[in-house]
Amino acid sequence: MAKDIFLLNISGQDKPGLTTGLTNVLAEYGAKVLDIGQANIHNTLSLGIMFEIESGKKSAAVLKDLLFKAYQLGINAEFTPISLEDYESWVKQQGKDRYIITILGEKLAAEQISEVTKVISEKNLNIDAIKRLTGRLSLVKEEEYPRASIQLSIRGKIDNKTEFTEKFMQISRDLDVDIAFQEDNIYRRNRRLVCFDMDSTLIQTEVIDELAELAGVGDQVKAITESAMQGEIDFNESFERRMKLLKGLSEDLLKDVAENLPITKGAKRLIDTLKKYGFKTAILSGGFTYFGRYLQEKLGIDYVYANQLEIKDGALTGHYIAPIVNGEKKAEYLAEIAKKEGIDISQTIAVGDGANDLQMLNLAGLGIAFHAKPTVKDNAQSSISSIGLDGVLYLLGYHDRHIDLIE
């Protein structure tokens, strides 16, 4: 028996009962729905239904009744006949590789979106869907924490992923926007562990620099810290040099520093959401356990691995209790926690800003350079520089409505 295939496109003001009314008509004629998709922007509906129907009288009658139902509902209906060859060609496209591109910024301009989609088009890739992940912004009320994110689902063959991502990095630098590129696979949809650097990631300071100020050696320690974060000197060497400069600092001052740690914007929103959805979290830091434990209790972190200060007679000795938590150790701890929790390494996320974070960023299923140094951004899988730490949630595909449920 011959069959016809049609694509029905509906547009107009959204209202309850539209999909029910149209599919009821299709059901009356025994039509088979081959595909269906819907989008809604400012109460304006765009609905597509591809269906197969018996050729002849049924085919003509169903089109007539669908037009009449659209008239009753006050919407526009257009039909496009689809050949069997075109349909089968479209079906074969479904097996192609799929990727997710997430665009983040305080606000998103048309130019930013245009440049990203231009790269996609140049590579002959298809955009299957575009989804807004952040809530709508008011045009009259100033937002205390503006943020905008959209997610593009794309499909096709990418021969050179490095060249592809380098183009996004250039757009990111030129237009002040974050662009994350991920494979759309089962691991992306099932992340379970997030590991954070502490200093300049979970908190907006380098604790060792603050301790140095209190010890009167601020400039010396800051210079060593910056050189280490840029990857110019070995982390172990820099750590030992800085520790010696802190010798004699009173233990009493540590509590004041801990109680006044500046938590990074979006950190609590991120971790509260991760906990709600069953993620495990960890601090893997080249800083100190004294402050990591404080953050663990305040934010509800599951694991803390950091350096232990040696304290005698109420003062820092200038030494530490081995081992040093350097870049290599961070990666080891990430793998150790994943194994303990029965989590595949591809289901892990690492977030950090410095050169000593690169090993764990590259080991994790998703490594995110957060407000990072240029060297780190250039060598990480993804980066966030335009908004707060809760931007991680958008890379995971969460919409604000999923997040705000727990606030």
Secondary structure, DSSP 8 states (H G I E B T S, - for coil): --EEEEEEEEEEE--TTHHHHHHHHHHHTT-EEEEEEEEEETTEEEEEEEEEEETTHHHHHHHHHHHHHHHHHT-EEEEEEE-HHHHHHHHHHTTS-EEEEEEEESS--HHHHHHHHHHHHHTT-EEEEEEE-S----SSS--SS--EEEEEEEES--S-HHHHHHHHHHHHHHHT-EEEEEE-STTGGG--EEEE-TBTTTBSS-HHHHHHHHHT-HHHHHHHHHHHHTTSS-HHHHHHHHHHHTTT-BTHHHHHHHHT--B-TTHHHHHHHHHHTT-EEEEEEEEEHHHHHHHHHHHT-SEEEEEEEEEETTEEEEEEES----HHHHHHHHHHHHHHHT--GGGEEEEE-SGGGHHHHHHSSEEEEES--HHHHHHSSEEE-SS-TTHHHHHTT--HHHHHTT-
